[in-house]
Amino acid sequence: MSILDAPIARLDGTATTLGEITGGKPALLVNVASKCGLTPQYTGLEQLHEEYAGAGFTVVGLPCNQFLGQEPGSAEEIAEFCSATYGVSFPMTEKIEVNGDDRHPIYQGLVDTPNEQGEAGDVTWNFEKFLLAGDGTVVARFSPGVVPEDPALVDAVKAITA
């Protein structure tokens, strides 16, 4: 099964698949949290989404509460926070787990990809980023501290949307 076939619900509870969310186009998957020191990355993620949406690219936010309970809200609270505070327009999914026995199927294959430092394995924190080609192939992985404006991340997005 392709990662794009993995079932997931949108933040509003609508059942879908990752492929339906991305439309078979390049995407940046990010495990997000509303109460994290890295939460301001939403601003850069939204800018990246807006800048490359014309090329079919999208950011996909996957809320996760596994890191110090930093995404404790309900789906409605998450949606309101992201919209009101950061103007998020990119798609968001239901809250999922990215590590452990209940790791969502989307993340089962992602964690095998090494990040920019050559390290693979469990997601280390909120705002870890995985860049996917339109066919669901993982192109790159970026650590949580790599901001959306980082030239390496931007260059990778440009390369995959060219």
C-alpha atoms as one frame of an Amber mdcrd trajectory, in Angstrom:
protein
   0.000   0.000   0.000   1.281   3.465  -0.878   1.473   6.128   1.807  -1.039
   8.047  -0.307  -3.602   5.267   0.231  -3.406   5.540   4.020  -6.807   6.416
   5.461  -6.966   9.476   7.695  -9.625  11.960   8.691  -9.454  15.675   8.069
  -9.538  17.906  11.129 -13.310  18.263  10.664 -13.672  14.463  10.904 -14.256
  13.809   7.184 -12.748  10.464   6.185 -10.197  10.669   3.394  -6.736   9.475
   2.373  -3.432  11.291   2.232  -3.594  11.057  -1.575  -6.957  12.827  -1.628
  -5.571  15.563   0.619  -2.474  16.126  -1.523  -4.223  15.540  -4.834  -1.249
  13.459  -5.926   0.938  16.573  -5.853   4.089  17.334  -3.829   3.499  17.972
  -0.141   5.278  18.795   3.086   3.930  16.727   5.993   4.454  18.331   9.402
   3.456  17.033  12.828   2.158  20.206  14.453   1.308  21.386  17.964  -0.358
  24.563  19.222   1.484  24.946  22.524   5.098  24.370  21.492   8.039  26.725
  21.338   8.165  25.909  17.619   4.491  26.790  17.028   5.443  30.109  15.344
   6.655  27.946  12.435   2.995  27.970  11.356   3.692  31.414   9.857   6.476
  30.104   7.607   4.537  26.963   6.741   1.586  29.070   5.606   3.892  31.286
   3.517   5.491  28.215   1.912   2.049  26.780   1.186   0.823  30.015  -0.384
   3.973  30.597  -2.441   4.027  27.150  -4.069   0.304  26.294  -4.157   0.189
  27.403  -7.794   2.623  24.575  -8.588   0.283  22.084  -6.903   2.290  21.969
  -3.666   0.642  21.832  -0.259   1.640  21.720   3.367  -0.306  19.165   5.422
  -0.501  19.668   9.179  -0.853  16.500  11.260  -1.600  17.489  14.876   0.124
  15.314  17.454  -0.065  15.402  21.258   2.819  12.973  21.936   5.442  15.550
  22.875   4.789  16.902  26.389   1.055  17.169  25.637   1.591  20.262  23.492
  -1.483  19.657  21.313  -4.170  19.028  23.954  -7.107  20.723  22.214 -10.099
  19.312  20.431 -10.301  19.409  16.648 -12.435  22.550  16.898  -9.930  24.248
  19.223  -7.016  23.340  16.952  -8.838  24.670  13.881  -9.769  27.915  15.624
  -6.253  28.470  16.974  -4.568  27.831  13.623  -6.979  30.002  11.690  -7.233
  32.912  14.127  -3.594  33.020  15.232  -1.694  32.073  12.070  -4.193  32.295
   9.203  -3.569  28.657   8.326  -5.253  27.688   5.067  -3.405  24.446   4.347
  -5.133  21.136   5.094  -5.019  19.722   8.604  -5.789  16.170   9.666  -7.165
  14.602  12.782  -4.831  14.325  15.751  -2.555  11.301  15.302   0.405   9.557
  16.905   3.711   9.642  15.044   5.708   7.267  17.281   5.132   4.091  19.282
   2.734   1.189  18.973  -0.116   3.422  17.787   1.983   5.239  15.157  -0.292
   6.241  12.277   0.315   4.260   9.059   1.392   7.459   7.285   4.373   7.709
   9.621   5.348   4.025   9.549   7.349   4.467   6.362   8.340   8.089   6.884
  10.553   7.441   9.904  12.898   5.261   7.833  14.011   8.365   5.933  17.127
  10.086   7.314  16.992  13.809   8.068  19.472  16.460   6.918  21.954  15.129
   9.505  21.664  11.545   8.237  19.565  10.354  11.190  16.517   8.141  10.694
  14.131   6.728  13.290  11.353   8.053  15.465  10.069  11.586  15.056  12.066
  13.615  17.570   9.689  16.516  18.307   6.866  18.673  17.002   7.332  20.275
  13.565   9.460  17.539  12.000   8.991  17.835   8.239   8.780  15.240   5.459
   8.772  16.344   1.825   6.860  14.022  -0.499   6.834  13.796  -4.274   3.435
  13.597  -5.920   3.685   9.795  -6.054   4.197   9.606  -2.276   7.960   9.025
  -2.403   9.755  10.663   0.517  12.210  13.152  -0.970  13.620  14.712   2.208
  13.248  14.915   5.970  13.964  17.998   8.038  14.469  18.214  11.800  12.055
  20.269  13.909  14.558  23.117  14.231  14.760  23.570  10.458  12.408  26.500
   9.854  10.186  26.640   6.757  12.271  29.560   5.433  15.516  27.539   5.594
  17.199  27.685   2.149  17.711  23.908   2.063  14.003  23.262   2.650  12.918
  25.964   0.193  15.331  24.648  -2.445  13.960  21.114  -1.986  10.394  22.409
  -2.456  11.447  24.376  -5.552  13.147  21.297  -7.019  10.112  19.078  -6.551
   7.629  21.637  -7.881   9.664  22.661 -10.948
